[in-house]
Amino acid sequence: MAEVFDLVVIGTGAGGSAPAYRCRRAGWRVAVVDDQPYGGTCALRGCDPKKVLVGAADLADWARRMQGLGLRGEARIDWPALMRFKRSFTDPVPEDREAGFRQAGIATYHGEARFTGPDRLVVGGETLEARHVVIAAGARPRPLGIPGEEHLVASTDFLELDRLPDRIAFVGAAYISFEFAHLARRARAQVAVMGRGALERFDRDLVERLVRHTRELGVELRSSVDVTGIERVAGRYRVRFDAPGGAPGGGDTVEADLVVHGAGRIPHTEGLRLGEANVATDERGGVLVNQFLQSVSNPRVYAAGDAASVPGALPLTPVAGYQGGIVASNLLNGNSRTGDYRGVPSVVFTVPPLAAVGLGEAEARERGMDVRVKAEDISDWYSSRRVNEPCAMYKTVVENGTDRIVGAHLLGPYAEEVINLFALAIRRDLTATDLKHQLYAYPTSASDVPYML
Ligand SMILES: Cc1cc2nc3c(=O)[nH]c(=O)nc-3n(C[C@H](O)[C@H](O)[C@H](O)COP(=O)(O)OP(=O)(O)OC[C@H]3O[C@@H](n4cnc5c(N)ncnc54)[C@H](O)[C@@H]3O)c2cc1C
């Protein structure tokens, strides 16, 4: 006998929660399923725990920068204690989330959900029949197809380390590698990062500055190599890499106690047996949806968050939450809401952070836009000097004629906060003049904004 629901949501993270709660509030019979502890990646294995750790790295670095400038005595990261502090955020999440669903009258299931038909799923031994299904199954590390791949640990494992190994290698030069490399280095590990194309989605000039800074911190950063294999050698790992175009069999190696996957993530849909439900996917496994986030091939099914294939939407928590809200509206009111992905900021939580929103300089020009670009090293501005941060730059892109802000790229202290002002401007069609004429609290990093335009 199948349990019958109006809605089954697969995934209890940022993308799945809004459809579950809102449809339940409208009187629907709703179930949620997760094969991991409830709460999703951001709260348990991503953004939130990461930023607790990065906070300590930031403080340790600030203390180092201020030596001789009024501060004496170093601040050292106590990794086990920091992990305990991190767990004070993550440990309560699964129980709290599940209790929240249950109190709302939502049925909760644990285990891997698999489709057995267009409106049927099994979880463990139980069959669920659903009028609608929301796939909010998140993402997983991208398979690399290299020998020794099984030796890689995922970002999730890194965030659970009770002890930080002495030598850590990161495979891939995407944002997770950069963030963890900065953190591990501030915790005094020897760190190597190997991959092709550092932080590809971010402004090249700012990335170049951050790469230089990362190397000055002592991170061995190779950002134009292909990792070709990982071997276990005498209790350690040996990571092999080739420079693209190099001689076959040539190349170099790095040895490490731990090798972490930081080479990108893909939609986590392989276990769902989407073929059984006629749910079409793109080549990465992302659920193909129309502008209402409804499956193009099975109208009962919607998708939100990292598992959905949506052009222009970044795999970030605010996007997953936003799409969850869109799906909820469309389920309840019929297909009427679509997404607007202009002005979604993204941040690399290095120390200092790198932040971006909107278009890059090259992207704007490729689209034939007539833009003016302002870019500067701002390490000598008050906001950078006050905290003795040598790594600080910005670039803004404004459309001539309309004066609309098209893109902003920030590197330096509080970039992760200031970027939100530019995001607001882009999403609300504010002009550069609007931002210039705003009165800002002073002295703050936000009060630098008028000078960036
Ligand atoms: C290390 C790391 C750091 C990050 N940092 C940031 C950041 O700073 N800022 C930011 O905005 N974003 C960040 N992200 C990305 C962000 O976490 C994701 O975009 C967001 O969590 C996606 O939410 P979601 O609801 O789509 O999926 P998730 O939160 O991943 O939830 C999906 C859930 O579905 C479960 N599931 C999958 N398949 C099945 C199945 N067949 N049956 C049952 N359950 C299933 C999964 O196990 C998972 O628990 C980070 C990610 C990582 C990994």
The ligand as an ORCA input file, in Angstrom:
! r2SCAN-3c Opt
* xyz 0 1
  C      31.739     23.482      1.331
  C      30.608     24.312      0.735
  C      30.556     25.656      1.003
  C      29.529     26.426      0.489
  N      29.507     27.762      0.771
  C      28.504     28.529      0.309
  C      28.431     29.904      0.666
  O      29.305     30.438      1.364
  N      27.381     30.630      0.217
  C      26.411     30.066     -0.568
  O      25.450     30.772     -0.940
  N      26.456     28.763     -0.933
  C      27.482     27.984     -0.505
  N      27.521     26.658     -0.842
  C      26.480     26.123     -1.746
  C      25.193     25.876     -0.983
  O      25.469     25.087      0.161
  C      24.186     25.180     -1.884
  O      23.962     25.967     -3.035
  C      22.841     24.968     -1.198
  O      23.004     24.333      0.044
  C      21.924     24.145     -2.111
  O      20.717     23.871     -1.457
  P      19.758     22.748     -2.026
  O      18.479     22.869     -1.257
  O      19.702     22.820     -3.487
  O      20.452     21.348     -1.675
  P      21.037     20.770     -0.322
  O      21.056     21.744      0.774
  O      22.314     20.122     -0.691
  O      19.980     19.657      0.095
  C      19.771     18.511     -0.671
  C      19.542     17.312      0.227
  O      18.930     16.282     -0.546
  C      19.489     15.056     -0.190
  N      19.309     14.080     -1.269
  C      19.936     14.018     -2.466
  N      19.478     12.986     -3.189
  C      18.552     12.369     -2.420
  C      17.730     11.234     -2.593
  N      17.751     10.517     -3.737
  N      16.903     10.890     -1.607
  C      16.847     11.593     -0.460
  N      17.597     12.682     -0.236
  C      18.435     13.064     -1.208
  C      20.950     15.417      0.040
  O      21.606     14.431      0.788
  C      20.826     16.745      0.787
  O      20.730     16.557      2.176
  C      28.528     25.843     -0.329
  C      28.575     24.470     -0.596
  C      29.606     23.707     -0.088
  C      29.643     22.235     -0.386
*
